[in-house]
């Protein structure tokens, strides 16, 4: 019963934020700071409803000026709410083109200035990546990417896709890893127990002087650093 009530409230919350977000987006379409506003509107009430306590340790993320590539692990659809607490100013996201068909959220995502990529069309995907590179270089805007490419609630990060790292190297901008503790498998929307999730950002990884040949090693370096950080956060959390 509690699960159904909570899901109903989350659905209502998403509808209200979707309507409000679209109105904000229509007033300031494609503003690169829209995503931060939308993320807070989604995240803060939703994690309260889900009884999730979010501990954010993201000094390096907010100390880094806009114009970097942010990479984070991706566990579930609830990442929208959890990571909504820490999206920095002037940050947009790379997402699947199919997202635009989701009622309200898709229109909000588009009006937020986010980048929609058709993964089935290699030409359009390359064009989109060229656009993000110009955004990084010229618009003082950061790009948020989930380099695993899919939801992964398991203990080990899957090998990272290289697109985010190609972007960073081509634009000559740093990469900021953002790590989230493994909350997805512990989340219980049908119970009263309060859960805890830690979000921790790591120091920026410089790409100056690197070439595209360095991308595989760069991606693996980032994945290894994030894996160690996630394992450490898990050891800090109380056993349930």
C-alpha positions in Angstrom: 0.0 0.0 0.0 2.8 2.4 0.9 4.5 1.6 -2.4 1.4 2.5 -4.4 0.9 5.8 -2.4 4.5 6.7 -2.9 4.5 6.0 -6.6 1.3 8.0 -7.0 2.9 11.0 -5.2 6.0 10.7 -7.3 4.0 10.6 -10.5 2.0 13.6 -9.4 5.3 15.4 -8.5 6.8 14.6 -11.9 3.6 15.9 -13.6 3.7 19.2 -11.7 7.4 19.7 -12.2 7.0 18.9 -15.9 4.3 21.6 -16.4 6.2 24.1 -14.4 9.5 23.3 -16.1 7.9 23.6 -19.6 6.6 27.1 -18.6 10.0 28.1 -17.4 11.6 26.7 -20.5 9.2 28.6 -22.8 10.1 31.8 -21.0 13.8 31.2 -21.4 14.2 28.5 -24.1 17.5 26.7 -24.4 19.1 28.6 -21.5 22.0 26.4 -20.4 21.1 27.0 -16.7 17.6 25.6 -17.2 18.8 22.1 -16.5 20.1 23.0 -13.1 16.8 24.6 -12.2 14.8 21.6 -13.5 17.1 19.2 -11.7 16.5 20.9 -8.4 12.7 20.9 -8.9 12.7 17.2 -9.6 15.3 16.1 -7.1 14.7 17.8 -3.8 11.0 16.9 -3.3 11.4 13.5 -4.9 14.2 12.3 -2.6 12.2 13.5 0.4 9.2 11.4 -0.8 11.5 8.4 -1.4 13.0 8.8 2.1 16.5 9.1 0.7 19.1 11.2 2.6 21.6 12.6 0.0 25.1 13.4 1.3 26.8 15.5 -1.4 30.6 15.9 -1.3 31.1 17.7 -4.6 33.5 20.5 -3.9 35.7 19.7 -7.0 32.6 19.7 -9.2 31.5 23.2 -8.1 35.0 24.6 -8.0 35.5 23.7 -11.7 34.3 26.6 -13.9 31.7 25.7 -16.6 33.2 24.2 -19.7 34.1 20.7 -18.7 32.8 17.1 -19.3 31.1 15.6 -16.3 30.9 11.8 -16.2 28.8 9.9 -13.7 27.7 6.3 -13.0 24.1 5.5 -14.0 22.1 3.1 -11.8 18.4 3.6 -12.4 15.7 6.1 -13.5 15.8 7.5 -10.0 19.2 9.0 -10.8 17.2 12.0 -12.1 16.1 12.7 -8.5 19.4 11.8 -6.8 21.7 13.6 -9.1 19.3 16.5 -9.3 20.9 17.7 -6.0 24.3 18.4 -7.5 23.9 19.6 -11.1 26.1 22.7 -11.3 25.3 25.9 -13.2 25.4 26.0 -17.0 25.3 22.2 -17.5 23.5 20.3 -20.2 23.2 16.6 -20.7 23.6 14.2 -23.6 20.5 11.9 -24.0 18.8 9.6 -26.5 16.7 11.3 -29.2 13.8 9.2 -28.1 13.5 11.1 -24.8 11.8 13.9 -26.6 8.7 11.8 -27.0 8.1 11.4 -23.3 5.2 13.7 -22.4 6.3 16.9 -20.6 9.8 15.5 -19.6 10.8 15.3 -23.2 9.8 18.9 -24.0 11.4 20.0 -20.7 14.6 18.2 -21.7 14.7 19.9 -25.1 13.9 23.4 -23.7 16.7 22.9 -21.2 19.2 23.1 -24.1 20.2 19.4 -23.7 21.8 17.5 -26.6 19.6 14.8 -28.2 21.5 12.1 -30.1 20.1 9.6 -32.5 22.3 6.6 -31.7 21.0 4.7 -34.7 22.2 7.4 -37.2 26.0 7.6 -37.1 26.1 10.8 -39.2 23.6 12.6 -36.9 25.4 11.3 -33.8 28.7 12.8 -35.1 27.0 16.1 -35.9 25.6 16.2 -32.3 29.1 15.5 -30.9 30.5 18.3 -33.0 27.9 20.6 -31.5 28.8 19.6 -28.0 32.5 20.3 -28.7 31.7 23.8 -29.8 29.5 24.2 -26.7 32.4 23.2 -24.5 34.9 25.5 -26.3 32.8 28.6 -26.9 29.7 28.7 -24.6 31.1 28.2 -21.1 28.8 25.3 -20.7 29.5 21.8 -19.2 28.3 18.5 -20.7 27.0 15.8 -18.4 27.4 12.2 -19.7 26.7 8.7 -18.4 29.6 6.9 -20.1 28.3 3.4 -19.2 25.6 4.0 -21.8 23.0 2.1 -19.9 21.6 1.6 -16.4 23.9 -0.5 -14.2 23.0 -1.2 -10.6 25.7 -3.8 -10.1 28.9 -3.5 -8.1 31.2 -3.2 -11.0 31.1 -0.4 -13.6 30.9 -1.6 -17.1 33.5 -0.5 -19.6 33.0 3.2 -20.5 31.9 4.2 -24.0 34.4 6.6 -25.5 32.3 9.5 -26.8 32.6 11.7 -23.7 36.3 11.3 -23.7 36.7 12.1 -27.4 34.7 15.3 -26.7 36.9 16.3 -23.8 40.1 15.7 -25.7 39.0 17.4 -28.9 37.8 20.5 -26.9 40.8 20.4 -24.5 38.7 20.6 -21.4 38.9 18.7 -18.1 36.8 15.7 -17.1 35.2 15.7 -13.7 34.1 12.3 -12.4 31.0 12.2 -10.2 30.4 9.0 -8.2 27.2 7.8 -6.6 27.0 5.1 -4.0 25.1 1.9 -4.9 21.7 3.0 -3.7 19.5 1.4 -6.4 19.4 -2.2 -5.0 18.8 -1.0 -1.5 16.0 1.4 -2.3 12.7 0.3 -0.9 9.7 2.4 -1.9 7.4 0.2 0.1 9.1 0.8 3.5 9.6 3.5 6.1 13.4 2.9 6.5 15.4 6.0 5.5 18.1 5.2 3.0 21.4 7.1 2.5 23.2 7.8 -0.7 26.6 9.5 -1.1 27.5 11.6 -4.1 31.2 12.4 -4.4 33.1 14.2 -7.1 36.8 13.6 -7.8 39.5 16.1 -8.9 39.3 17.0 -12.6 41.3 15.0 -15.0 43.2 17.2 -17.4 43.1 16.5 -21.1 45.5 19.2 -22.3 48.1 17.8 -24.7 46.2 14.5 -25.2 45.3 13.1 -28.6 42.5 10.8 -29.7 45.0 7.9 -29.4 45.0 8.5 -25.7 41.2 8.2 -25.3 41.0 4.4 -24.4 43.6 4.8 -21.6 41.9 8.0 -20.4 38.5 6.3 -20.3 39.9 3.3 -18.3 41.8 5.7 -15.9 38.5 7.5 -15.2 36.6 4.2 -14.8 39.2 2.8 -12.4 39.2 6.0 -10.2 35.4 6.0 -10.1 35.3 2.3 -9.2 37.7 2.9 -6.2 35.6 5.8 -5.1 32.3 3.9 -5.2 33.8 1.0 -3.3 35.1 3.4 -0.6 31.7 5.1 -0.3 30.0 1.7 0.1 32.4 0.8 2.9 31.5 4.1 4.7 27.8 3.4 4.6 26.1 1.5 7.5 25.2 -2.1 6.8 21.5 -2.9 6.5 
